[in-house]
């Protein structure tokens, strides 16, 4: 659904839903949005069963995330003004930008270049006494596959230490 269609869906929503969605887009927080719309938090979860509301909520989430990204970029580039104290008194200010926010923005914008890379090598004795080496790019594997590999590693370590198996043996 396009942004225009999402906005149209939000406009068709009842007044409480519109109030909740507008507050969520501003705050990115369900509890704060519920307080602003004067409804229970649980009401939002009930509304999610309505596909039109669910789509409008996705649009509000996107707005909230975009606002966070904009603020992160501003703080990374321009920084924030902080007071400088001397003997308990404010004697001036200093503008501090955030290298950490800049790093996160780069990782999000170009993960192939700035992501953290993990390379794990594990060696066990395989068939015929030869070593087995595994190189796994965890960024490309689904969580289920990583968990499966972890279980396999535990079985192989157990067998290497003479513990039998772990495969029902």
Residue pairs with C-beta under 8 A, 6 or more apart in sequence:
1 9
1 55
3 59
5 55
6 55
6 56
6 58
6 59
7 59
9 52
9 53
9 55
9 56
9 59
10 17
10 18
10 21
10 56
10 59
10 60
11 18
12 52
13 21
13 52
13 53
13 56
16 37
16 38
16 39
16 43
17 37
17 47
17 53
17 56
19 36
19 37
19 38
19 39
20 33
20 34
20 36
20 37
20 39
20 43
20 44
20 47
21 33
21 56
21 57
21 59
21 60
22 36
22 60
23 32
23 33
23 35
23 36
23 37
24 30
24 32
24 33
24 57
24 60
24 61
24 64
25 59
25 60
25 63
25 64
25 67
26 64
26 67
27 33
27 36
27 64
28 61
28 64
28 65
28 67
28 68
30 41
30 44
31 41
33 44
34 40
34 41
34 43
34 44
44 57
47 53
47 57
48 54
48 57
69 105
72 101
72 104
72 105
73 101
73 105
75 97
75 98
75 101
76 97
76 98
76 99
76 101
76 102
76 105
77 97
77 102
78 95
78 97
79 95
79 96
79 97
79 98
80 95
80 96
81 93
81 94
81 95
82 93
82 94
82 95
82 96
83 90
83 92
83 93
84 90
84 91
84 92
84 93
84 94
85 91
103 114
106 113
106 114
107 114
107 115
107 116
111 139
115 139
117 139
118 137
118 138
118 139
119 135
119 136
119 137
120 134
120 135
120 136
120 138
121 133
121 134
121 135
122 133
122 134
122 153
123 131
123 132
123 133
124 131
124 132
124 156
124 157
124 160
125 131
125 132
125 160
126 132
132 156
134 149
136 149
138 146
141 149
154 166
155 165
155 166
155 167
158 164
158 165
158 166
159 165
159 166
